[in-house]
């Protein structure tokens, strides 16, 4: 069964459904301009033939008052008005969703955004393996330190970039330094997130100049629960050993590792 309301004898039928019941307006005046629609009322707008819900924050005298509008399957909220789905409710769409923009379905995307997706500053970790619970990207300042004496140095290059997607972090960084006073083994430090506390670390890709080593190969890796990359020399007939600090050098590293 359906109910049709019509303002007889006029081409501009308007009606509202609110706390006071159904009100029918005859003539050419939009009910919003007649100061007749109350906050929370449902009414039919004359300019675009859309159903509107009156929002408390709207001001009288402005055209197309509504707060939330429904027109031809499209839900539109006025500037500054929120459309809230309570925790026990669901929003089900049969087609694409556009946030801040009309969806075009380009590249078969089901969700299209005018801007990016914002994650909370404090990660809200999820145990569901199908939930992306964090994203972050930015810069960091890498540095070289000794394991016995941290030391200081003069840097001519000191740049780092990172991208964190869920529990995976990708880093790329480079340093070039002189006059280092550190002692012990060399660590490439300042990695922004500690490696996951697993049984094994993650191998990194590297390039260096000025470092001293024995053997035929040098490997670099980020140990478990660490934020500093270690360098070790390996080779047939030579024991595996950490590379020692040097007073001057240049190092570039990159890699992807897991975090807790």
N, C-alpha and C positions, 0 to 999 in steps of 0.2 A: 504494500500500500504506500502511496506517496501523497504528500500534501503540497499543493501549489498555491503560493500567495502572489497576488497581482494587484497593482494599483489601477483600478478600472479607469479608463478614459485618459491615460497618460502613457507616454513612451518611456518614462523613467520610474519604474516601480522599485521602491526600496522597502526593506523590512528589517527589523531587528528582533532577535530572540534573547531575552535577558532575564534578570531576576523578577521583573515585573510582568513577565509573560511575553507574548508576541505583539509587536507594534507595527502597524502598517502605515507608511507615509505616502500620501498622494501629492502629485505635483512634481516639480523638477528639482526640489531641494534634496540634497544628500543628507541623511539623518545626522552625520557627523558634524555638518555645518549648522545644524539646528540645535546643537547642544543636547541632543536627545539620547545619545549612546552612552551608557554608563560603563565604568571600568569592569572588564570581564564579560561584557555582552558580546554576542555574536551578531554580525550584521552584514548585509550585502552592499558592497560599495558600488556607486554608480559609474565611476570613471573607468574601471577596468573589469567590472562584473565579477569580482573575486569576493569570497567569503572572508571576513576579517574578525579577529578577536581583539576587542578594545584593550589596550595596555595602559596601566595606571600612569606611566611616565609620559605619555603623549600629551601635547598641548592642543587646546581647541583652536580652531581657525586655520590649521594647516591642512592641506589637501591629503586625501587618501590615508586618513588615520586608521591604524589597525593594529600595530604591534606584530601580529602574526597573520599572514594572508594565505588562503588556499585558492588556487586557480589552475584548472586544467591539469591536476595531478602534481602541481608544483607548490611547495611550502616556502614562503618567503618571510623573513623576519626583518623588521625595520632596524635602522642603526641603533645600537645600544640595547636591543631587546634580545634576550636569550631564549632559545627553545630547549627545554630541559626534559630529558628522559629519566624518570626516577629509577633507582637501582633495580626495582622489581619489574620494570617495564622493558619493552623491546621496540626497536625501530627496524622494521622490515621493509626493504626496498626491492622492487622487482626489476630495477634497472640500475644504471650507474649513479654514484653519489658525487656531487660536486660540493666542495667546501670553499666558500669565498669566490666561487666561479661556477659558471654553467658547465656541466659535464658534456664532453664531446665524444667520449669513448675512444679517443685516439690511442693507438698502439694497444688496443684491447684492454685499456686500464679500466678497472671497476671503481676506483676512487681517484678523483682529480682534485688538486689543491691549488689555491691561488698563491700560497706561500709554502713554507716547509712544515714539517711535523715537529712540535716542541715536546721534548721529554723533560721530566722534572730534574732539578739540579741534583737532588739526592736520588740515586737509582732505586727504583722499586722492583726488586728482583722477583722473578717469577720462576716457579719450578716446572712450568709447562714448557716442554721443548719446542712448542710451536709458537711461542709468544716472544716477540722482539721487545725486550724491556728496557733497552738503553741505546742511545746514540750520542756520540760526542766527537768533535774534531777541534784541533787547535794547534798551538805552538808550544814548544818547551825548550829549555836551555840545557843542552848537553855539556858535559865537562869531563875531563880526565882526572883521575885520582889514584893515589897509591894505596895499597892495602895495609901497609905498615904506618906510613905517614901520608896523610891526605895531600898536603902540599898545595901550592898555588902556582899559577902560570899566567902569562900574557897571551890572550887569544886574538888571533886575526880573523878566524872563522869560528862561529859558535851558533849553529842553527839546528832546529829540530821541528818536525811536523808529526802529528799523530792523528789517527782516526780509530774510534772505538765503536764497534757494531756488536751489540750484545756482549758476549764474553770473549770476543776476539779483538786484539789491538794490532794495528799496523803502524810501524814507526819508520821514519827515515831521518837521519841526522848526520851532521858533519862538524868536525872541529879541526882547527890548525892552531898550534900553540908553540911557544918558546919559553925558556927559562923556568921550567917546572921544577919544583922543590920536593915533590913527593918521592917516597921510597917504597920498596916492596914490589908486588905484582901490579900490573896495569889494569885498571877498570875504566870502561867507557860508561859513565854514570849519568843520572838525571832522567832515565826512562820514566815516563809519567805514571804508569801503572805497574804494580808488582806482578811478576809472573805467578801463575797459579801454583799452589803448593802441591806439585805432583812429584812422581818419582824421578822424572827426567826433565831437563830444560829444553830449550828450543834453539836450534842452530840458526845463525844469522848470516846474512850476506855482507861482505866487507871489502874495503880497499884501504890500504894504508901506505904511508911513506915514512921512513925514519925509524921504524921499530926494529928491534934486534931479536933474533930467534935462532935456535938450533934445530936441526932436522930439515926436512924437505917441504913440509906443509904447515900452514897455520889455519886453525879453525877458530871461530868465534861463536859463543853461545850465551844465552840468558839463562842462568840457573833458576831452579824452583824458588819461589818467594823472593826473588831478587829484582832490583831495579838497575843493576850494573852489568854490562856485557863483559865477559872474560875472554881473553885470547890465549890459546895454547898452541904450542908447536908439537908436531908429531912427525914421525918418519921412521923408516926401517933402521933398526940399530940405535935409535935415539929414544930416550924416555920421554913421555908426555910431560910437558912443563909449562907453567904459566909464563907469559911474556913479562919481562921486567920493565919497570918504569924507565922512560928515557926523557931527557930534558926538553927535547923538541920533536915534533912529529905532526902528521896529518892523518886523520882517520875518518872514513865514511862507513856507516852501517845502515842496514835496512832489514826488515823482517816482520813477520806476523806471529803472534804468540797468544796463548790462552791466559785468561785471568779468572780469578774465583768469582 
